[in-house]
Structures are given as structure tokens and as C-alpha cells.
Amino acid sequence: MNIRVLVASLCFGSLIVGCGAGKTGVNDLAVNTPIQTQIDLSKVLDDKAPVVINPGRFTTPQVTYRLPRVVPGTYAVSDFGKYIEDFKALDYSGNEMEVTSLDKNSWVIKNAKKLDKITYRVNDTYDIELKGGIGGEQPFSPSGTNIEPNNYVLNLHGFIGYFDELKNNQYRLDVTAPTDFVKTSALPSVASKKSDDGKMITTSYSASRYFDITDNPMMYGNLDVEEFMVGDIKIVLSVYSPNKVHTAKSLKDNVFKMMKAQKAYLGDVNATPRYDIYLYLSEGKEDSPKGFGALEHHTSTVVVLPESMDKAALDRSMTDVVSHEFFHIVTPLSVHSEDVHYFDYHNPTFSKHLWMYEGITEYFATLFQVDQDLVKEDEFFAKIMSKITGSKRLNDAMSFTIMSENVLKAPYKDQYLNVYQKGALIGMCIDILLREESNGNRGVLSLMKELSNKYGKDKPFEDDKLIDEIIAMTYPSLGEFFNTHVIGDIPIDYNKFFEKVGLEIGEAKIKANYIMLNGVPIVTGNPQNGTIIFTDDVLKNSFWKEQGAQPKDVIKSINGEALTLQNANQLLQNVFMWTPDTVIDVVLERNGQEISIKTTTTQGYTNGEGLVKKADATDAQKTLRKAWLKG
């Protein structure tokens, strides 16, 4: 699994948009029967759900039970054991047994031959992640859990754990919930049974091993669900919008259009027969999740985005975010290293190849839109230029392979976001090199197909040998590029690659966001009086200049809600999502006088560096550009 994390940095926080398989163990600890697990949503108290684990009869004197410290794809420590309370081990007579806590995520149970079951309660992460947490890092929202009366986000790695040597045992999961709850999961349902009074129903699911538990999230509650076919793939779109602002039906057409274009772009790449999209729309309260983005799995993705987004902005974000997650069926799901294939949830090691897992995937999610005519060329060029600008705000002189392999450690973990900026640009450079060397016939997609055919989801590659294999499969020029800019730490001169396709970086009129300008906020805060003011850059934004905004204007309110330092992150994230034709009501204060701006937004522009076509581009350059952009 991998996670997508895109950051639009605001002055008071971050808008995060936005992402393995268990190693075979030897079943010598317990009789090889399914591990029986239960989550009872009918007995939730104080947003805590009771869980029961019945592992069967153990044959050894001591066992260790763990919740994941790290889940595949997040590249961060989550410590899901922190959210476990009232952990108890019970013997066959119902007596409590001695339990020793090794760390935040691990419990040792002695006299394991007498162990009947384990019980505990799970506290959800959504309520805690913005209240200062409970120590350490907090799970990224799409990998987290939600337990509230109307909605349950069941990322099962937050509820169900594993015994060290039994990750390959089968699991049977029983989930009890009110009968009127809508539920969706790609995990196979094998049985269901209603309570005697008909108010509750227990649904039983089957998983072949622990990895399948972690790889198949669920959503329960007051959901809105649409099912439809895209070619031979059944798409299940589940939406939770607490205030009913958006529906699965309203989002269906855009998702269909996007996924149809993805299938056309991928061609003969093998796909899943079913793909689930779980969309949780955050209403922006104090205890609402703020880690916006997605976490992908083999046959699904969990997405968290703001409910306040208008439909156009939500459609655009879903296209960017969900397309990225779906493209992970190529890598790392079909092409991955041993670190991914034999993922250790407690002490993971990481591959050197985040440039491929996340970078190539993000590149596909950007390129396919112009390839399939979802966006115009100038929009694609603007996205590429934005990634160049973003990559240079991070450490552009750092070995990508070293950063990837050490992504949990300082100083490398602070550079992780560059996998979606420079990582995608590395993919672009490889693509252009392949097109040039093959007279336009090969590209990075064909390379990934070749690697997928060689390996596939069940055969990992050796981490240290992948780049040499790619060079042997392609051209020496790729070896020079890898050694200099991926293994090496020399920044990429992108103009050398743009020259090959008749483009150049130059002065251009470029679209401007309503709160960011060339990646920098056009507002700042005054901590002395708690106000938010426009900076001098507001005059470089044609929309605000046309509205008469001036530097040092205080932004009093946005659409009727007062803007303060305390709520700035939330409100300015909403402004970041504005699109043309959005009706707005903004009140400014200048020299003690209020200025009202009630209008419908138009597209703003600014002058800056942009990616533009060369006037003297040759026919050969134009031909190569067409092969690059249109396959």
C-alpha cells in the first residue's frame, strides 16, 4: 500500500491532500484455525468500540499480541496501540491473566496455553488527532478511525491486531451494528444474523491472513452509496456527508469519467473486478479530521476531504486524489520490493524506490489527464511547473534513494513530501528520455508494464538491483540520469529535458489561486491583535486587485464567518478550494472602515515563471512532445 500526501501550505497550517503484504510466518504457536475477531458497534460507549479476539488454542507458554506501529504506505509512525484501553487476557474460566505491556503497541501474555480470548476497547483517532493527541505522532486521517453515532470509519488495522507468528492465519471478523446502518466493504461477507429483537445484525467476514484485514477498510452508518460499472470493474462509491452537502449520486458522473479515462490510459494493465471508494467529508469542527487526502489499498481507497468544498472543487480534488490511488495498482501493488511484500508492522524497513511508488504514481495521475483530454495542455504544464516550484522549496540536493530508505528518520522524514513533487518530476524525466531514445515508442508506462510482467503482485524485486535492471531493460542514458539525480544528489536542470520536447521555462501569465501566489500565501497573521491581513502580494493577484483589495487590509469575515487566528486554517483552506463562479461575501477593514466585497469569482492571474512552448521548436521536438503527452 501507499499513501498520497499533497500539501498546499497555508500560513497557519497545511491542507494535506492526498497513501505490503505480511511476511509468511510459521504456524507453530497455535492450532491453525481462523482467528475469531469481533467488533460490536451496538455497545459503543464514549466513542469506544469493544473488540474481542479469540485466537484458538496456543501450544506455547508465551505469546505477543500487537497493534500496528506503522501501516503500509503511510511512511510515518501511527502507534495504533495508543488508542487501546482496558486490555485484558482471559483464561478458559473467565479469569484475568497476567499481561505485560512491552511498548505502546505490544502486550506479552504468559501461560498462553490457558488463554481463551483478549478483550479491549478502541478509541477512535478522529476525535483525538486535533486535541493535542495522546503523545507522539497521530495517524493520517485516511488511515485513522472514526466512531460516532452516524458514521464508523473502520480502518481495521486500528481495531484488529496480530500475533507475531500468526499473521498468515485466517481471520474471521464479526461486526455487529444496527440493522438500519448502511455498510460497505470489499472484504467477503460469509454470513449474517439478526438479533432476536431484529434491531441488530452481525455480519461475518472472511480474510485469508492478517494483511487482508488491514487491506480492506469498511464504512458503516448513514452512508450514501452508488454502484456502477466502468468497463469490467464494479465501482462502489460510499459517501458520508454529515450535513448532506454532497451525495454519491452527485459525484458519480465525475468519478465515472475519471476512471473510464484511467482504464483507457492503462490499456492492458490487469485491474481488480471491484474497486471501493470511501469518501468521508469533514464538517470542519474541532474534533473533525483535518488530514485531507487518501490511503489506497489493493481494491479500495479511503478519502477524507472538507465537506465545505463546492462541487467543482470536490470533483477536481477527487480526480487528483482518487486517480493517484487507483494508479497504485501498477506500483507498488504490481511492482514492489521485498520491504513492501514482507511488511513488518512493528519495525518496518523501507525501499529505496519512493521515486517509483509515489513519484511515478503521481506522475501518472497528472499525465493521464492531458493524455485523455480531461485537461488542456496549458493546465498540465501549470501542474508540472507547480511541482518544480514545490520541489525547490524542499531539499533539492538530497539523494532520493537515501531519503526513501530512511524516510522515518531525521532529516529525511521532513523531505517526504518531495516524493509527490520531485518524485513525479523524476518520472517525467524518465518518460521523456525513453520517448527520445525509442523515437516516441516507449515511455514510463510501457516500462512499468514490462516490470509488472516480470514481477507482479506475488513476486517482489530485490531492492538493490532494481535500477540496474531498469538500465539493462532500457538505455544507458537512464543509468546516467539515475546515478546523477536519483542515487546522486545533483539537482535536475529541467530545461534540458523540456528542450527535447520544444518547451522552456520562461516568464508567463499564469493562473493564480485565491489565497496562494506562486506557492506563497498572500495573507499573514498579526499575533498582537489576532487579525489576518493581506500582504503586498495581493496586488499581484489580478482578481483581488480588481476587487480593490490593498496590502495591510484586515480580512474581517469570509462568507459571514469572522476570520481569526484560531479558525484561519479552516477558513483559508476553504478559500484555497474556491473555483471561478463561486459566490463570495468578504468583509475587509481599512483604516477603521469596512469594505464589502460581494461578487462571483473570476479566474485570477499573475506573472511568474511558467512552462511555455518555444517559438522556434523544430518538427522533431513537436513530434516528441506529442508522443510524450498523447502516448
N, C-alpha and C positions, 0 to 999 in steps of 0.2 A: 504494500500500500504506500501511497504517497499523499502528501497534503499540498494544497495550493495555498500560498500566502502572498498576497499582493498588498502593498502598503501605499496609501495616499496620505502622506504625512501632513497633519494639520498642526496648528500652533499649540494645541492643548492636548494632543493625543494622536492616536493612529487609527485610521479606518483600515481594518485588515480584511482584505478580500481574498479572494482566497477561493496535506494534504500530504508482505513476507509470509512467509509460512513457517509454522512451528517445526523445529528440528525433530526428526524421528527419535523417539525415546524407547527404552526397553521396558515392557510391562512386567517388571519383576517385583513390584511393590504391592500390587493388589490383583485380585481376580479380575480378568479382563471383561468386565461388564460395563455398560454405559454409566457414566457418572450422572446421577439424577440431581437436577437443579430446579429450584422453584423461586419465582418472583411473584409476590402476592400484592397486586395493586389495589386490592379491596381492603387491605389492612395498613395503608399508609398513615403514619402519624407524624406530624411536624415535618412534612415533606421528606420523610424517611421511609424507604420501602424494605420490608423484611425479605431476606433471602435464606434459603435452606439448601445445603449441599450434602448429598448422600453419595459418597464415593464408592460404596461397596466395601467388602471385607479386605482389610490390609493384611499382608503377610510379613511385614517388617515392624520392628519395635518403634520406629520414629518416622514421621513424615513432615514435610514442609508445604504449607499452602500459601500461595501468593496472589495478589492482585498486580496487574502490570505497572511497572515503574515507567516504562516507555511503551507507547503503542506504535506500530509500524507507520512510517510516513510523517510523523509529527516532528521528528528531529529536535525534540525537547523533552525534558523530564516532566511527567504529569503526576506521578505518585498517586495512583487511584486508591491505594490503601489508606490514604489520609482521610478518605470520605467514609470509612467503615467504622461503625460503632457497635458496642455490645457484642463483640466477637466471643463466641462460646463453642467449645467442643464438647459433645455429649456422648456418653458411652451407651451401651445397649440397654442399660437400666434407667437411662434418663439422667444420670448424674453428670455434673460438670467435671471435665478432665483438666489436667494441668496444661496450660498453654504459655509458651514463651514468645514474646514479640522480638524478632531479630532486628527489624527496622520498620520503616513506615508501611511497607507492603508485604511483610513476611511473618508468618506465625509457625512455630515449631510445636508439634503435638507429640508427646511421648506416650508410650503404651498404645501405639497406633492400632494394635490388633483388637483393642477394645472399642475403637472409635466407630460410632454409629453415624453421626452426622455433625455438621458445622452449621451454626446459625449466626446471623448478624444483620444489622440494618445499614442501608446505604443512603447517605446524604447526597443530594444532587449538587452538581458543580455550578449550575447556572446561578443559583442563589448566592453562592459564596464568591465567585470569581471577581466581583467588583466591590466587595465589602472588606477589602484588605486580605482576603483569603484566610487560610489557616496554616500559613507557613510555606515557604518555598514557591516554586512556580505553579501556576494554575493551568489546567488543561485548556487548550484552544477550543473555543465554543463548539465547532462542529465535531470535535472528538469527545465532548463532555456529555453530561446527563441532565435531564430535566424531570422533575417530579412535582407536578402541580395538578389540581383537580381536573383541569380541562385538557392537559397535554402531558404526555410522557415520552421523552426522547430516550430511547433505550439503546445507547451505545453499549453493547453488552460487556465490553471489557471493563466498564465501570461498575458492573454488578456481579459478574461471574469470574472467579479466579481459576487457578490450576494447581495441581501438584507437580512438583519438579519433573518427575519421570513419567507422568501420565498425560502429557499434552497430546499424545496420539490416541488416547482412549476416546471412544464415542461419548457424546453428551446427549442427554435428553433434557429439554427445558420445558417446564410447565409455567405458563403465565396466566394468572387469574386476574380478571378485570370485569367491570360492569358490562352487562350484555349489550348496552346501547353504545359502547365505545366502538369507534371505527379503528381497525388495526391493519397495519401493512408490514410485511416482511418478506424478503426473498428466501428466508430460511424455511425449508419444507415443513408444513404442518402435517402431523401424522394422526392427530385425534383431537376431539373437543368434547367437553362435558359440561352441562349446565348444573348449577346448584339446585337443591331441592325446591327453593322458592323462585327459581327462574331469574334471579336478579344478577347472578354472576355466571361467568363462563370461564372454564380453564381450557386453554389451547396448548396442546403439546407439540413441540418442535423437535426435530432430529438434526444433529450435527455429527459429522464423521470424526471430528477431532476439535481440539481447542481453537485452532486457527479459524475454523468455520463459525465458532461462536463470536470471535472478535471481528470477523469479516462480514457479518450480516446484521446490521443495525435494524431496529424496529421503531415504529412510532404508533402510539396508542392515544386515543382521546377523541376530541371533537375535530376530526380531520375532514378535509375536503379532498377527494381522490378522483382522478381521471386516469383511465387506462386507454391506450391507443397503440396501434402498430406503426412502426417505422420500418418498412421492408419486412424482414422476418424477425425483428426484435419487438417484443412487447414492452412498452414503456409504461411504468406505473408512477404517476406524479402525485405525491401526497403533500398537501399544503396545510400548515397551521398558521392562520392569521387571527390573532386573538380578538381583534376588533372588526373582523370580516372586511378588511380593506381590499384584499386580493383573494382570488379564488383559483383553484386548479383549472377551471374552465377558461378563465380569462388569460391564463398563462400558457394554455395548451398549444395554441397555434404557433407561438414563437418557439417553444421547445421542439415541436414537430419540425418546423422549418430548419432549426439549427441541427437537429440530429439527422435529418434527411441529408443535409449538406455534409455532415461529418462522414456518414456512411459512403456517400459518393466520393469524397476525398480519399478515404481509406481504401476503397476498392475491395480487393480480395482478402483483406485482413480479417481473420476469424473474429467473430463477435459473440457476445452472450445472447441466449434466446430471450432473456428478460433483463431489464435494467430499471432499478428503482431510484427515484429522485425524492428525497425527503427534504422539504423546504420548511424551515422554522423561521417565521418572521417576528423579529424582536420589536416590542412596542416601545422601547426606549425608557422604561422605568429603571429605578435604581438597581433592582435585582434582575434586570433583563440582561441577556448575554450581549456582549459588545465585540466579541471576536468574530468579525464578519468574514465569511469565506466558506470553504468546503473541505471535507475529508472524503477521499474516494476509497472505494473497496472494489473487489473484482466485479461485482454485479450491481453496484449501487453507489450513491454519494449522499452525504448529509450536508445540507447547505444552511447557513444562517446569514440572513440579511435584514436590514431595517424595514419594518412594516411601513414606515413613513415615506418610503420611496414612491414616486409616481410610477405609473405602469411603464412608461417609456424607459425610465431609468432602471426599473426592475428587470424588464426584458433585456436590456443591454447587459446588465450585470449577470443575469442568468446565462446569456450567450457566452460571455467571457469565462465565467466561473465553471459552469457545468461542462462546457466543451473541453476545458482543460482536464477535468476529472475523467471524462469519458475517454479522452486520448490516452489516459494511463493504461488502457487495455493493451497498448503497444509496449510501453515501458513505464514501470518495471514489471508489469504483470506478465508480459511475454518474454521480456529480455531483462534479466536481473542477475545479480551476483549471489554468491553463497551467503553473504551477510544478510541479504533480504530473504533468501529461500529458507535459511535456518535461523530465523529471527529469534533473538533472546530478549524476552520482555523485561528481564531484570537487569542484565548487564550487556546491552547490545553493542556490537561493533558496527561500523558504518563503512559503506562502499566509497571508493574514490570518485564515483561517477554521478554525482548530483547534476553535473552539466548535462547528462543524458536523461536521468529520471525526471527531473523537474525542468531543466532548461529546454531539452528537445520537446517535451510535452507542452510547455508554454509557447514555444515557437510554433508547433502545430496549431495550437488554439488561436494563434494570431494569423498565421499564414492561410489556414483553410478558409477564413472569412473573405479574403480577397480572391483566392482561388475559385471559390464557389459563388462569387458575386454578392456576398452578404454586405460587403463594404466596398467603397471605391478605393482606387489606388492611393489617393492622397490621404485617406484615413489610415490605411495600412502604413504608409510612410510616416505619418504622425506618431503612430504607436511605436514604430521602430526608433524614431528619434527620442521619444519619451523614455524608452528603455536605455538608450545611450546616456541620456542626461541622468537618469536614476542610477545607473551603474557607476557613474563618475562621482556621485555623492557618497558612495561606499568605497572600500579599499580596492582600487582598480589594479593594484600591483601586488596581488596575492595569488599564489598557486591555487588553482581551483581544485586540484586533486587533494592537496594537503588540507585545504579548508573543508572539503567534503568528508574526508576520513576523520577529522577532528571536530565535527560540527557541534558537539555538546560542550566543547571546551573553549575558554577564552584564549586568544582574542577572536577565534574563528566563529563562535556562535553568534556574535554580533554582526557577522557578514552573511548570515544565512540568506537573507532576503535577496542577495545578489544572484541567487540561483534562478530567480524569475526575471532578472534584468540581464546581467551579463551572460547567464546560462542560456537564455533564449538567443542572445546575440552570437554566442558560440555556435549554436545550431544554425543560425543564419549564415555564418561564415563557412561552415562545413558544407551547407547546401549550395552556396554559390561556387565554392571550389569544385564540388562534384559536378555541377552543371557545366562549368568551364572545361574540366578535364574530359568529359564524356560528350561534348558537343550538345549539351542540353538533355541527354537521355537518362542520366542518373541524378538522383537528388537524395536528400537526407531521408525522405520517406522510403525510397527503394532500399536504402542502406538498412533501415530499421526492419523492413520486411525480410531482408536477407538474414539479419541477425535472429529475427524471430523464427525463421525456418530452421536455422542452425540449432537454436536452443529451445525456446518455447517455455511455457509456464512451469514445466516439471523438470527442467534441466538448467541449473544455474551455470554461469560462466565463472572462471577464476578471475578475481578482481585485478590482479597484477598483469594479466595477459590480454585484457580486452582491447586496449589501444593498439597494441602490436597486431592483433587480429584484424582490426579495422583497417590499419595501414596495408596489411597484406591483401585484404579484400578490395582495396581501392587504389590509391595513388600515393607516391612519395610526398607530394605537396601537402597531404593531410598530416603526414608524420612531422613535417617541419612546423605546421601550424600547431599541432598538439604539443610538441616539445617546447615551442616558444611561448604559447599563450594559454595553455591549459595545464600542462605539467609545470611549465615555466611560469614566471610572474611578470612577463613583459606585457604592458597594456596593448590592446589591439588598435591599430590605425584603421578605423572603419572605412575611411576614404579609399584605401587600397582595394577594398572589396566592392565598394559602390562604383568605383571606376570601371570595374569589369562589366557592370550592367548599365552603364551610362547615367549614373546618378552622382550627386555630390552634396556635401553638407554646406549650406550657404545661408545667407540672410533671406528670410521668408516671412510672409504673413501667415500666422498660424492661429488655429482656434484656441481660445482662452477659456479656461474653467471659471466659474463664478466666484471661487474663493482661493484658487491657486493660480500662480503665474509662473510658467517655466519651472514648475515643481516647488515653488516657494509660496507660502501663504501671503496674501495681500492684506492681512489683518494681524494685529498684535494685541497683547493684553497689557493693561495698566494695573499692576497688583495693588497700588496705593488706593485707588478708588473702585477697583473691581470692574472696570469697563473694558470694552473691546473697541479698538479704533482701526480705521483704515490706515495703511502705510502709504508712502509716496508712490508705490507701485500701482495703486488703484487707478492712477491716471494713464497707465499703460494698458489698461483693460478697456477696450472700446465700449463695452456695454455699460460699465459703471460711469465712464466719462460722459457718455451720452445722457445718463440719468442725473448728471450734475454732482456726483459724489466727489469729495475732496479729501486729501490727506488729513489725518487727525480728526475726521468726522467720527463721532461716537455712534456705534450701532446700538440703538436702544432696544429695538424689538424686531423679530422676524416672524411674519405671519401671525401677529397677535401675541407672541410669546416673548417676554423680556429676555434679553441676552445678558448673561452674567458669566463670570469666570467659572462658576460651578457647573453651568449647563452648556458651556461653549462647545465642548467636544461633540455633544449630541446634536445641537442645532447646526453647527457648522458642517457636520457630516451630511446633514440634510441638504445644506446649500451646495455642498460638493456634488450631490447627486442631481441637482437641477439640470433640466434639459431645456432647449428652446421651446417656447409656447407654454411655459409654466407660469401660472398666475401667482404673483408675489405681492406682499404688502410689507415694506421695510420702512422703519422709522429711524431717522438719523438725528443727531443733535450737533449743532454747530454754533459755537459762541452763545450757548444758552437757549437757542431757538430750535424747535423741532422741524424737521423736513420730512415729508411723507413721500415715499416712492411706491405708488400703486400702479403696476404695469404687468404686461406679459413679456416674459424674457425673449430676447432675440439672441442669436449667436454672437458672442463677443470674439474679438481678435486682438492679437498683439504682434509685435515684431520680434523676431528672435531667430535662432538657428533652426533650420528645417532641412529636410531631405528633399531635394528638388532634382528634376530631370536636367541633364546637361544639354544645352542648346546644340552643341556640336557632337552629340552622341553618334557613333557610327552604326551602320546597319547590323554589324556583328554584335555590338553591345545591346542594341534594341532586341535582337533575336534572343540573346542570352537572358535578358530581362524578362521577356515573355515566357521563356521556359521556366525561369525561376518562379514567377508569380502565378503562372497558369499550368504548371506541370507539364 
